[in-house]
Amino acid sequence: MVLEVTGVPAAFVEAIGLVRPGGRIAEIGNVSVDKEHEVSLAPGLITRKVIRIQGFVRYQPWFLHRAIRFLERKHMDHPFDKLSDREYSLEEAGEAIEKEEAREVARPAIVP
């Protein structure tokens, strides 16, 4: 299972390269459909690897939590603390959203 949440179009292509044969990709990050968000890929990668790709534009908060827990159980040695480049308190959530939208931080973490 590859969970793509970055919002960077090239990460979708990378997810296809990373997923194991017969695996699945949950695409959550990429929601834009304009020309600048298009990527080039060989559809044969999807066919030959027999992978399933599911997009999620809206999801319940438990989904992301459950996916992270799955990754923690299967990949305990992965540096999950590196997924976020900045932590914000709950009171700073507005600032975190603004900085993410301005691409000043890649993936802010809200830590209550």
Buried (B, 14 or more C-beta within 10 A) or exposed (E): EBBBBBBBBEBBBBBBEEBEEEBEBBBBBBEEEEEEBEEEEEEEEBEEBEBEBEEBEEEEEEBBEEBBEEBEEEEEEEEEEEBBEBEBEEEBEEBBEEBBEEEEBBBBEBEE
